[in-house]
Amino acid sequence: MVEPRLQISITHLSTEKSIVRTLTTIATPHYEAAKVVDGALKQMAKKTRGHQNLNDSRSFLLESRVQEQSLRSPQAENIVNQKEQPRSTIVATKTDQSEP
């Protein structure tokens, strides 16, 4: 389930020059999905030339919601070892509307 705050953030983005093309949520820990997530983040970085090149409102979504670049991170291990509540890793990418 997508977190309501993220849904609200996306609805307030300006659509004049760009759109949010993808929104992906992955609840941790999903170790089998780690390779998929790693690959998706690499592809996203190539398409956006790194999230630092996005304007501030879109960069905020990536910086604030992508909690772990790999689900094999120490944070994911803490969830398993300490029985923490799983949380979602959320990725939103912006693309220029002029792109096909």
DRENMAR-210946 format. One record per residue: residue in one letter; residue number from 1; x, y, z of N, C-alpha, C in turn. Coordinates in steps of 0.001 Angstrom, whole numbers, m for minus. Each point is the difference from the previous one (the first is absolute). Layout:
BEGIN
KOLSE r   k      nX      nY      nZ     caX     caY     caZ      cX      cY      cZ
KOLSE A NUM       X       Y       Z       X       Y       Z       X       Y       Z
...
end
This chain:
BEGIN
KOLSE r   k      nX      nY      nZ     caX     caY     caZ      cX      cY      cZ
KOLSE M   1     837   m1171       0    m837    1171       0     885    1238       0
KOLSE V   2    m302     957    m828     779    1232     m93    m329     877    1196
KOLSE E   3    1025     581     581    m217     864    1148    m781    1233    m429
KOLSE P   4   m1014     412     783    m829    1150    m375     795    1278    m212
KOLSE R   5    1067     207     788     788    1225    m164     614      73   m1388
KOLSE L   6     446   m1133    m515     597     m15   m1330   m1054     269   m1054
KOLSE Q   7   m1173    m591     160   m1081     257    m954    m325    1486     m44
KOLSE I   8     m70     634    1153    m295    1430      62    1121     797    m641
KOLSE S   9    1253    m349     285    1142     709    m591     m39     m45   m1515
KOLSE I  10    m304   m1161    m551     m32    m145   m1455   m1111     841    m609
KOLSE T  11   m1147      85     659   m1109     767    m568     284    1489     m21
KOLSE H  12     947     465     801     317    1423      35    1171     382    m904
KOLSE L  13     545    m945    m739    1093     317    m910    m538     734   m1218
KOLSE S  14     761     960    m467    m379     708   m1222     107    m949   m1183
KOLSE T  15    m993       9    m866      32    m879   m1175     252     777   m1278
KOLSE E  16     319    1287     118     230     806   m1191    1197    m497    m800
KOLSE K  17    1078    m339     671    1220    m392    m694     351   m1464     183
KOLSE S  18    m557    m630     991     403   m1377     262   m1125    m778     663
KOLSE I  19     178   m1308      24    m981    m896     606     728   m1039     837
KOLSE V  20    m712    m608     906     544   m1161     708    m404   m1201    m820
KOLSE R  21     983    m655    m595    m288   m1126    m883    m176   m1301     772
KOLSE T  22     807    m208    1014     m97   m1261     732     m26     244    1496
KOLSE L  23    m691    m852     690      m6     m14    1455      80   m1459     405
KOLSE T  24    1043    m343     729     218   m1392     377      78     m96    1514
KOLSE T  25    m719    m918     583     119    m232    1438     416   m1442     231
KOLSE I  26     948    m180     895     478   m1334     339     129     m51    1513
KOLSE A  27    m747    m872     645      91    m135    1453    1227    m837     333
KOLSE T  28     759     413     993    1185    m738     399    m372    m958    1116
KOLSE P  29     740   m1056     240    1092    m497    m821    m490    m973   m1086
KOLSE H  30     438     228   m1174    m279    m874   m1141    1350    m280    m657
KOLSE Y  31     755    m880     574    1366    m222    m452      72    m524   m1422
KOLSE E  32    m991    m781    m412      13    m519   m1367    m172    1122   m1016
KOLSE A  33    m606    1099     419    m242    1115    m918    1177     970     m50
KOLSE A  34    1038    m236     794    1106     950      81     637     272   m1355
KOLSE K  35     210   m1029    m808     616     197   m1312    m896     832    m900
KOLSE V  36   m1297    m224      93    m943     775    m810      46    1468     404
KOLSE V  37       7     250    1306      38    1376     489    1308     667    m394
KOLSE D  38    1112    m692     190    1292     570    m385       3     374   m1476
KOLSE G  39    m499    m898    m842     m46     268   m1437    m911    1164    m333
KOLSE A  40   m1154      62     657    m945    1092    m262     588    1346     401
KOLSE L  41     676      46    1140     607    1256     433    1117     429    m942
KOLSE K  42     775    m954    m511    1054     343    m961    m600     549   m1286
KOLSE Q  43   m1080    m640    m482    m659     487   m1213    m595    1389     225
KOLSE M  44    m601     201    1162    m576    1300     319    1087    1070      14
KOLSE A  45    1146    m314     594    1096     962      54     497     347   m1397
KOLSE K  46      42    m998    m893     427     273   m1376    m984     924    m708
KOLSE K  47   m1298    m270     158   m1022     788    m693     m75    1428     521
KOLSE T  48     206     190    1294    m101    1342     578    1367     658     133
KOLSE R  49    1055    m731    m395    1378     446     162     290     314    1472
KOLSE G  50    m584    m803     869     164     201    1437   m1082     932     517
KOLSE H  51    m550    m285    1173   m1117     804     482     397    1423     332
KOLSE Q  52    1284     300     132     409    1372     276    m310     928   m1173
KOLSE N  53    m251    m566   m1192    m328     815   m1163   m1491     293    m123
KOLSE L  54    m808    m559     871   m1427     299     m10    m233    1320     718
KOLSE N  55   m1124     664    m295    m262    1224     746    m322    m356    1449
KOLSE D  56     m33    1005     861     m72    m247    1440   m1192    m841     431
KOLSE S  57   m1180     264    m560   m1175    m734     476      89   m1475    m335
KOLSE R  58     563    m333   m1159     100   m1400    m372    1181    m676     689
KOLSE S  59    1077     725     164    1152    m551     699    m376    m334    1442
KOLSE F  60    m846     820     604    m449    m246    1369    m657   m1367     123
KOLSE L  61    m825    m362    m987    m659   m1303      60    1013   m1130      39
KOLSE L  62    1024     108    m848     989   m1071     m35     831     m32    1269
KOLSE E  63     475    1162     432     873      37    1166    m732    m403    1272
KOLSE S  64   m1253     413     122    m699    m258    1256    m624   m1383      62
KOLSE R  65    m333    m611   m1143    m726   m1253      29     849   m1227    m295
KOLSE V  66    1110     150    m692     837   m1172    m258     871    m190    1229
KOLSE Q  67    m412    m902     863     677    m164    1280    1218    m898    m105
KOLSE E  68     m16    m914    m942    1097    m948    m138     236    m253   m1472
KOLSE Q  69    1240     154    m458     279    m279   m1403     105   m1492    m240
KOLSE S  70     207    m743    1032      14   m1452    m117    m747    m580    1183
KOLSE L  71    m852    m966    m256    m740    m615    1095     881    m935     818
KOLSE R  72    1273    m121    m395     946    m788     795     775     905     945
KOLSE S  73    m462    1222     178     708     981     814     m78    m352    1487
KOLSE P  74     843     623     822     m71    m236    1448   m1376     338     570
KOLSE Q  75    m677    1013    m568   m1331     351     484    m969   m1160    m189
KOLSE A  76      81    m676   m1141    m880   m1144    m247     331   m1138     957
KOLSE E  77    1284    m197     285     392   m1031     959    m575     300    1381
KOLSE N  78     m17    1282     390    m557     371    1299   m1479    m345      93
KOLSE I  79    m706     143   m1091   m1425    m330       2    m185   m1472     331
KOLSE V  80     827    m855    m595    m114   m1437     227     474    m365    1394
KOLSE N  81    1182     476     385     602    m406    1264    m717     558    1224
KOLSE Q  82    m542    1195     m95    m633     624    1155   m1518     m40     m86
KOLSE K  83    m523    m705    m978   m1451    m123    m166    m674    1365    m135
KOLSE E  84     699     940    m668    m601    1311    m234   m1138    m133   m1001
KOLSE Q  85    m872     967       6   m1078      24    m974     590     255   m1381
KOLSE P  86    m396    m790    m992     464     272   m1358    m476    1371    m453
KOLSE R  87     802     644    m805    m411    1273    m578     143     m99   m1507
KOLSE S  88    m550     938    m699      31     m48   m1455    1130     838    m547
KOLSE T  89     605    m490   m1064     935     777    m785    m800     501   m1187
KOLSE I  90     m25    1299    m196    m837     576   m1044     875     786    m962
KOLSE V  91    m185    m257   m1262     772     671   m1037    m973     699    m931
KOLSE A  92     190    1301    m209    m805     731    m983     960     664    m970
KOLSE T  93    m226    m157   m1272     884     622    m979    m750    1035    m804
KOLSE K  94     690    1079    m339    m544    1083    m801     585     m89   m1394
KOLSE T  95    m807     252    m997     516      96   m1356    m610    1208    m679
KOLSE D  96     697     521    m969    m482    1129    m777   m1139    m471    m891
KOLSE Q  97   m1074     789    m119   m1139    m401    m822     365    m112   m1472
KOLSE S  98    1056     681    m410     378     m53   m1414     620   m1336    m380
KOLSE E  99     376    m804    1012     560   m1315    m300   m1095    m925    m490
KOLSE P 100     324    m936    m924   m1028    m937    m487    m424    m979    1066
end
